[in-house]
Amino acid sequence: MAETGPDERRRNERAPFYKEVEVVGAGMHRCSEISIGGIYLVTKQGFPMGTRITLRFKLYDADERPIQVQARVLYIHEGVGVGLGFVGLNSGDRARIVKFIEQG
């Protein structure tokens, strides 16, 4: 099977998402887009391919509770950012992300 790049792996609609996302244990990082499958972090910090991290973020500043989810590093753009795939996103948070994207 041929290696696929990030563009070929995109299966979900993405939306701009310019917010700070907490990488638990590694501080705050800027995010640039989100989908129900994951997010893109703009960061120069290196996260090795396949690493699992915990994310915490709010879709809207007024949200009462943040989304907290595990994510895995799917691809790396050295010195620019990383593509993260959600692992075990619960149905309630998934619905919140879908609504956020639809309201785009």
SULFENHU-V640297 format. One line per field, one symbol per residue. psi: psi as a letter, one per 30 degrees, with the letter a starting at -180 (. if undefined). A space follows every 10 residues. Layout:
BEGIN
psi=???
END
This chain:
BEGIN
psi=kkkkleeffk fkklkkiilk kkjkfgaklk kflllffalk kjkfkkjkkf kklkkklkek efkeklkkkk lkjelkjkge akkkkkjhkl eeeeeeeeee eef.
END
